[in-house]
Amino acid sequence: MKTLHTLKYTISLLILMVSLQTFSQEKDSVTYKSPYGLRLGIDISKPIMGMLDSNSSGIEFTADYRISKNWFIATEFGNQEEITVEDYTNSTAKGNFVKIGVNYNAYKNWLDMNNEIFVGFRYATSTFEQTLNSYRVNTGNDYFIGNNMDTPITTKGLNAHWTEFVLGIKAETLKNLYLGFSFSYKIMLSLKHPNNFKTLYVPGFNRVFETETGFGFNYTISYTIPFVNK
Protein backbone atom coordinates (compact mmCIF):
# COMPACT_ATOMS: atom_id res chain seq x y z
CA MET A 1 0.00 0.00 0.00
CA LYS A 2 2.83 2.37 0.86
CA THR A 3 4.48 1.57 -2.46
CA LEU A 4 1.25 2.37 -4.33
CA HIS A 5 0.94 5.78 -2.64
CA THR A 6 4.59 6.52 -3.47
CA LEU A 7 4.00 5.60 -7.11
CA LYS A 8 0.91 7.83 -7.32
CA TYR A 9 2.86 10.71 -5.77
CA THR A 10 5.75 10.24 -8.19
CA ILE A 11 3.43 10.13 -11.21
CA SER A 12 1.58 13.27 -10.04
CA LEU A 13 4.87 15.09 -9.54
CA LEU A 14 6.06 14.12 -13.02
CA ILE A 15 2.79 15.31 -14.58
CA LEU A 16 3.10 18.64 -12.75
CA MET A 17 6.70 19.10 -13.90
CA VAL A 18 5.79 18.31 -17.51
CA SER A 19 2.87 20.77 -17.34
CA LEU A 20 5.08 23.53 -15.92
CA GLN A 21 7.73 22.90 -18.57
CA THR A 22 5.12 22.98 -21.36
CA PHE A 23 3.67 26.26 -20.03
CA SER A 24 7.14 27.76 -19.82
CA GLN A 25 7.95 26.76 -23.39
CA GLU A 26 4.65 28.19 -24.64
CA LYS A 27 5.35 31.46 -22.81
CA ASP A 28 8.88 31.66 -24.22
CA SER A 29 7.57 30.99 -27.71
CA VAL A 30 5.47 34.18 -27.63
CA THR A 31 7.31 36.78 -29.67
CA TYR A 32 6.52 40.46 -29.90
CA LYS A 33 6.95 42.03 -33.30
CA SER A 34 8.03 45.64 -33.85
CA PRO A 35 6.82 47.90 -36.66
CA TYR A 36 9.19 48.62 -39.54
CA GLY A 37 8.22 51.64 -41.57
CA LEU A 38 8.62 55.34 -42.27
CA ARG A 39 8.40 57.69 -39.28
CA LEU A 40 7.60 61.32 -40.11
CA GLY A 41 7.75 64.18 -37.65
CA ILE A 42 8.17 67.87 -36.99
CA ASP A 43 10.33 69.85 -34.58
CA ILE A 44 7.82 71.86 -32.53
CA SER A 45 10.51 73.83 -30.69
CA LYS A 46 11.27 76.10 -33.66
CA PRO A 47 7.73 77.53 -34.07
CA ILE A 48 7.61 78.03 -30.31
CA MET A 49 10.93 79.88 -30.36
CA GLY A 50 9.62 81.99 -33.25
CA MET A 51 6.64 83.07 -31.15
CA LEU A 52 8.91 83.99 -28.24
CA ASP A 53 11.66 85.67 -30.27
CA SER A 54 10.80 87.89 -33.24
CA ASN A 55 14.39 87.57 -34.51
CA SER A 56 14.03 83.82 -35.10
CA SER A 57 11.79 81.80 -37.41
CA GLY A 58 11.93 78.46 -39.15
CA ILE A 59 10.62 74.95 -39.50
CA GLU A 60 12.24 71.51 -39.40
CA PHE A 61 10.83 68.17 -40.52
CA THR A 62 12.23 64.80 -39.45
CA ALA A 63 12.09 61.32 -40.91
CA ASP A 64 13.63 57.94 -40.22
CA TYR A 65 13.34 54.40 -41.56
CA ARG A 66 14.07 51.31 -39.53
CA ILE A 67 16.45 48.95 -41.34
CA SER A 68 17.15 46.49 -38.49
CA LYS A 69 16.31 45.92 -34.84
CA ASN A 70 18.50 48.79 -33.62
CA TRP A 71 19.52 50.80 -36.71
CA PHE A 72 17.63 53.61 -38.42
CA ILE A 73 18.40 55.78 -41.44
CA ALA A 74 17.54 59.33 -40.31
CA THR A 75 17.20 62.78 -41.85
CA GLU A 76 16.17 66.30 -40.91
CA PHE A 77 15.44 69.15 -43.33
CA GLY A 78 13.88 72.58 -43.28
CA ASN A 79 14.60 76.30 -43.43
CA GLN A 80 15.51 79.05 -41.00
CA GLU A 81 15.78 82.82 -40.82
CA GLU A 82 17.73 84.42 -38.01
CA ILE A 83 18.56 88.03 -37.20
CA THR A 84 21.81 88.34 -35.27
CA VAL A 85 22.32 91.54 -33.32
CA GLU A 86 25.86 92.33 -32.17
CA ASP A 87 27.31 95.44 -30.52
CA TYR A 88 28.22 96.99 -33.86
CA THR A 89 26.42 94.87 -36.48
CA ASN A 90 22.97 93.64 -37.38
CA SER A 91 22.72 90.79 -39.90
CA THR A 92 20.19 88.27 -41.21
CA ALA A 93 20.88 84.70 -42.37
CA LYS A 94 18.17 82.91 -44.36
CA GLY A 95 18.21 79.57 -46.16
CA ASN A 96 17.59 75.83 -46.30
CA PHE A 97 19.34 72.83 -44.79
CA VAL A 98 19.31 69.04 -44.96
CA LYS A 99 20.95 66.42 -42.73
CA ILE A 100 21.25 62.69 -43.32
CA GLY A 101 22.78 59.88 -41.28
CA VAL A 102 21.99 57.01 -38.94
CA ASN A 103 20.67 56.41 -35.42
CA TYR A 104 21.48 53.44 -33.19
CA ASN A 105 18.94 52.55 -30.50
CA ALA A 106 20.86 51.53 -27.36
CA TYR A 107 17.70 50.93 -25.30
CA LYS A 108 16.53 47.35 -24.72
CA ASN A 109 12.75 47.38 -24.80
CA TRP A 110 10.50 45.17 -22.71
CA LEU A 111 7.84 43.06 -24.43
CA ASP A 112 6.11 45.10 -27.16
CA MET A 113 7.51 48.52 -26.23
CA ASN A 114 9.20 50.59 -28.95
CA ASN A 115 11.03 53.35 -27.07
CA GLU A 116 14.49 54.60 -27.98
CA ILE A 117 17.57 56.03 -26.36
CA PHE A 118 19.72 56.63 -29.39
CA VAL A 119 23.05 57.93 -30.56
CA GLY A 120 23.50 59.15 -34.09
CA PHE A 121 25.67 60.75 -36.73
CA ARG A 122 24.75 63.24 -39.46
CA TYR A 123 26.34 64.82 -42.49
CA ALA A 124 24.67 68.19 -43.08
CA THR A 125 24.69 70.97 -45.62
CA SER A 126 23.03 74.37 -45.95
CA THR A 127 22.58 76.85 -48.77
CA PHE A 128 21.76 80.36 -47.62
CA GLU A 129 22.09 84.09 -48.08
CA GLN A 130 23.28 86.63 -45.57
CA THR A 131 22.29 90.28 -45.36
CA LEU A 132 24.37 92.82 -43.48
CA ASN A 133 21.55 95.11 -42.35
CA SER A 134 23.72 97.73 -40.68
CA TYR A 135 27.02 98.28 -38.98
CA ARG A 136 28.63 100.93 -36.85
CA VAL A 137 32.37 101.55 -36.83
CA ASN A 138 33.94 100.83 -33.46
CA THR A 139 36.07 103.92 -32.81
CA GLY A 140 35.52 104.20 -29.08
CA ASN A 141 33.55 107.38 -29.78
CA ASP A 142 29.77 106.97 -30.03
CA TYR A 143 29.48 110.36 -31.73
CA PHE A 144 31.54 109.33 -34.75
CA ILE A 145 29.16 108.25 -37.53
CA GLY A 146 31.18 108.96 -40.65
CA ASN A 147 31.62 105.33 -41.78
CA ASN A 148 28.39 103.85 -40.43
CA MET A 149 26.23 101.85 -42.87
CA ASP A 150 22.44 101.48 -42.81
CA THR A 151 21.85 100.25 -46.38
CA PRO A 152 21.46 96.43 -46.37
CA ILE A 153 23.98 94.42 -48.39
CA THR A 154 22.91 90.88 -49.34
CA THR A 155 25.27 88.09 -50.38
CA LYS A 156 23.62 85.05 -51.97
CA GLY A 157 24.99 81.63 -52.91
CA LEU A 158 26.64 80.90 -49.55
CA ASN A 159 26.97 77.32 -48.33
CA ALA A 160 28.19 75.31 -45.38
CA HIS A 161 29.00 71.64 -44.69
CA TRP A 162 29.32 70.05 -41.25
CA THR A 163 28.95 66.88 -39.19
CA GLU A 164 26.78 66.26 -36.13
CA PHE A 165 26.91 63.83 -33.23
CA VAL A 166 23.44 63.27 -31.82
CA LEU A 167 22.05 61.95 -28.52
CA GLY A 168 18.30 61.65 -28.02
CA ILE A 169 15.19 59.92 -26.73
CA LYS A 170 11.95 58.88 -28.43
CA ALA A 171 9.02 57.60 -26.35
CA GLU A 172 5.92 55.93 -27.81
CA THR A 173 3.06 57.73 -26.08
CA LEU A 174 0.25 56.22 -28.20
CA LYS A 175 0.30 53.47 -30.80
CA ASN A 176 2.93 54.54 -33.38
CA LEU A 177 2.95 58.13 -32.01
CA TYR A 178 6.22 59.38 -30.50
CA LEU A 179 7.46 62.34 -28.53
CA GLY A 180 11.20 62.91 -28.48
CA PHE A 181 14.05 65.30 -28.00
CA SER A 182 17.71 65.32 -28.96
CA PHE A 183 20.92 67.26 -28.50
CA SER A 184 23.60 67.62 -31.15
CA TYR A 185 27.22 68.72 -31.24
CA LYS A 186 28.22 70.19 -34.59
CA ILE A 187 31.64 70.51 -36.24
CA MET A 188 31.98 72.75 -39.28
CA LEU A 189 33.82 71.24 -42.26
CA SER A 190 33.62 74.17 -44.66
CA LEU A 191 31.89 77.54 -44.67
CA LYS A 192 31.70 80.22 -47.34
CA HIS A 193 31.72 83.75 -45.94
CA PRO A 194 30.54 86.98 -47.60
CA ASN A 195 33.23 89.42 -48.70
CA ASN A 196 34.53 91.55 -45.84
CA PHE A 197 32.13 90.04 -43.32
CA LYS A 198 32.07 86.84 -41.30
CA THR A 199 29.09 84.49 -41.23
CA LEU A 200 27.66 84.53 -37.72
CA TYR A 201 24.70 82.17 -38.22
CA VAL A 202 24.05 79.23 -40.55
CA PRO A 203 20.54 77.76 -41.02
CA GLY A 204 20.54 74.25 -39.55
CA PHE A 205 23.86 74.79 -37.80
CA ASN A 206 22.81 77.73 -35.61
CA ARG A 207 25.32 80.23 -34.18
CA VAL A 208 28.87 79.85 -35.50
CA PHE A 209 31.45 80.29 -32.75
CA GLU A 210 35.16 81.08 -33.13
CA THR A 211 35.97 77.36 -32.95
CA GLU A 212 33.48 76.74 -35.79
CA THR A 213 31.57 74.31 -33.59
CA GLY A 214 27.98 74.59 -32.44
CA PHE A 215 25.13 72.98 -30.56
CA GLY A 216 21.55 72.13 -31.41
CA PHE A 217 18.34 70.93 -29.79
CA ASN A 218 14.99 69.75 -31.07
CA TYR A 219 11.72 68.54 -29.57
CA THR A 220 9.75 66.39 -31.96
CA ILE A 221 6.39 64.77 -32.40
CA SER A 222 6.34 61.97 -34.98
CA TYR A 223 4.25 59.11 -36.30
CA THR A 224 5.31 55.78 -37.76
CA ILE A 225 3.61 54.49 -40.89
CA PRO A 226 4.19 50.74 -40.41
CA PHE A 227 4.91 48.75 -43.56
CA VAL A 228 5.62 45.40 -41.88
CA ASN A 229 6.04 43.91 -38.40
CA LYS A 230 9.15 41.85 -37.65
Order of alpha helices (4+ residues) and beta strands (2+ residues): alpha-beta-alpha-beta-beta-beta-beta-beta-beta-beta-beta-beta
